[in-house]
Amino acid sequence: MALIRSVLHALWMLVTVVPWGIIMCVSSLWKRGIPLYWMAVQWLSWAIGGARVLLGIQTRVTGMENLPADKLAGAVLLVKHQSTFETFLMPTLMPHPLAFVFKKELIYVPFFGWAMARLDMIHIDRSQRAQAFNKVVNQGRKLLAQGIWIIMFPEGTRIPRGQRGTYKSGGTRLACETGVPVIPVAVTSAKVWPRKAFIKRPGVVDVSIGPAIPSVGRRPDELMREVEAWIESEMRRLDPEAYRDSLPLPQAPREAR
């Protein structure tokens, strides 16, 4: 049954992404920026709705009250990355437009990537690390000033359930450069949508949004250790079965602010 449901969902994604990608590209001839972004989110909501109906995947979100309330308040969201699910889900949850930081190769993916290329996202060349980060800061500063939040996956790639990747400080460096807070987010998507797996299973994905952490006066590496400690501790609370045999987390050092 899980295989059949997964096939049906894959077909749903395929038959909707092609016309959506075409509509997005055509619409971008006269519509850009935030209005075009919310058009894109409509397809993501179809993908998440399809996962709910066809795959039996439900979401349970806590911590929405931790998000900045001001319309133009900036933020950098740093999200645990376990599967494709959260890349589709996060824009459908957030009250602000999001700008993903992603490798530029994705814009060449037919239909989906073509549509992404028309949005205000930050696509980078990972082979040019210094120039890539400068681009993230320059574009990120402009987008944050418009009330667009930056979303990054600090582990850089999808991490198997119950494991921890290497947290890179790019997101906290951006926050420190621009003076906006970081918001850690824990997501248990691998319980139902495992990394690189075609077959998905019914269940509940927990999304926990942590308190905003100020970046002013902080060092990026020290700030990232705090983010990592919160996310990984929260993952163990949300999905204790996956971390049953894991070693306890070391306490993140806190420096005077």
N, C-alpha and C positions, 0 to 999 in steps of 0.2 A: 504493500500500500504506500509506503514512504517513497518508493521509486516512482510509482504512478503519479503521486502528488507532486514530486519534484519535476517530473517531465512536464506536467501541466503548467506548473509555475514558470518553467523555462520557456515554454511556448507563449505564455502570456507576456512575459518580458519581451520576447522577440517580436511578436505581432504588434506590440504597442510602441516599442522604441523606434521602429523604422518610420512610421508616420510622424511620431513626436519629434524625431531628429530633423526631419524635413521641414515640419512646421516651424521649429525653432530657428533653423537657418534662414528660412524665408522671412520670418517675422523680424529677424535681426537687421533686415535691410532698413527698417524704419523704427524699430524699437530696441533700445539697449538699456544697460544698467539694471536697476532694481526691478522695473516692470518685467523685463525679460527673465530675470532670476525667478520671480514667482511663477512664471509660466513653466520653468524647468521643474520647480518643486511639485507642480501638479503631476508630472509623470512619476516622480519619486513616490508620491502618495499612492499612485496606482500600484507601484511595485510593492510597497509596504502593505497596502490593502490586499493585493493578490497573495502575499505571504500569509496574511491573517486568514483569508478565506480558503485558499488552496492548500497551504502547508500547515495550518493550525498554529501559527506562530503569533503569540500575543506579546505585547510590551507593557511593562510596568515602570513608570517613571516617578522618581522622587527627587526633591531638591530644586524644583523649578523656582522656588522663592529665592534661591541663591543667585539667580541671574540679575545683572544690573537692570534697574527699572527705567532709567533715563533713555529716551529715544535715540540720542546721539552718543550714549556711553559706549566706549570701546571695550573690547575684551579679546583675549586669546584663549580659545578652548583647546585643551590638551586632553585627548581622548584615548582610552585603552583601545587597542586595535586587535580584534580577534577574527573578523570576517568582513565580507562585503556588506553585510546587513547594516552596520552602523554608518557606513558612508551614505547609504540611501536614507536611513532613519533620521539622522541628526538635522538635516535641513527641514524636515517635516515637523520637528519639535520646537525649533528655536523661533523666537519672536522677531529676531533680526535676520537679515540676509547673511549668509556665510560665504566666505571665500576660502576654498581649499588651496593648500600648497601641495602641488603634485608634479611628478616628472612629466616633461613635455611630450614624451612618447605617447601618452594617453590621448592626446588630441587627434591622433591619426586613426584611432579606433572608429570604424564606420558608424555613422549616425550618432552614437552616444558621445564619442570624442569630438566629432564635428560640432555638436551642440554645445559641449563644454567650452570649446574654443571661442564661442561667441559671448561667453559670460565673463564677468569681472572676477576671474580666478588668477592665481599666481602659479604659472607653470615654469619650471626651472630645468636647467641642464645640470644634472648631478655631477657630470665630469668636470665642471668648472665651479668648484665649491665656493671660492671667495666671491666670484661674480654672482653666483646663485644667491648667496646670503644677502649681498648688497641689493639685489633685485627684490628679495623678500621684504627687506626693511623699507625700501623706497616705495614699492607698491603697497605694502602693508600700511604704511603711514597714511597714504592717500585714502585707502579704503576705510581705515578706522575712523578717519575724520568725517566720513559719510555715514557713520553708524553701521558699517558692515563689519561683522566680527570675523576674525581669522581663526580657522580650525586646522589643527595639526595633529598628527599621530606621532607622539615623541619616540615610540619604538621603531618607527620607520617602515615597518612591514607587519603583516598579520602574524600574530603569535598564537601557537596552539594553546588550547584550554589548559589551565593550571600551570602555565609557564610565564616567565617574565623575560622580556627582551631587554636590550640595552637602551636606556633612556638617553636620548641626545638632547642637547640644550638649545637647539635652534629656536624652539617656541619661546622659551624663557628669555633668550637673547633678544628676540623681537619685542617681547613685552617690556624688557628693561630699556630698550632703545626708544620705545614709544611712550612709556610710562603708564600703560594700561594694565589692569589686573589679569591674572591667569585664572581660569576656571577648570579644575580637574574633573574628569568624567570617567566613571567606571562603567563598563558594559559587559554583560555575560552572554554575548551572542553565540559563542562557540558551543554552548550547550545544545543549540538547535541547528545552527548553520556553521559547521566546522570549517576551518581554514582549508581552502582548495578542495572542498568536497562538493560533489554534485548532489548527493542525497541529503536532504534536510529533514528534520524531524519536528513534530509538534512540541510545543512547550512555551515557556515564558522567558522573555529576555528582560532582565532588569537593567535599567539605566539609572545610575545614581549621580546626581550633579552636586559637586562639592562646593563649599563656600569659596567666594572669590578671594584670591590671595594677592595683596598689593605687590607691585614690582618695584616701586620707587625706593631707591636706596639699597636694593638687593643686588647680589651677584648672580648671574645666570646659572652657574653650576650649583650654587647653594639653593637657589629657588627651585631648580629642577629636582634636587634631592627631596625637597619637601613635597613637591607634586607627586613624585614617584612613590614616596612613602604613603601618601594619602590614597592614591589609586590602588596600589598593591594591597594595602590593608583592607580597603573597601571590597576589593575583589574576593578576598578571603572570607569576608563577612557575607557577601552575596552568594558565593558559590563554594561553601566550605568543603563539599565533597571533592572538588577538583584539586584542592590544596591540602588534602588530608595528609599526604606524605612529604609535604614541603617543609623546608627548614623555616624557623621563625624569621621574620623580617628584622634586619637591624634597624635601630632607631636612627632617623635622619638627624644629622647635627643641625642645630639651630644657632645661627650667629646673631649677635646683637644688631638690631636695626637702628 
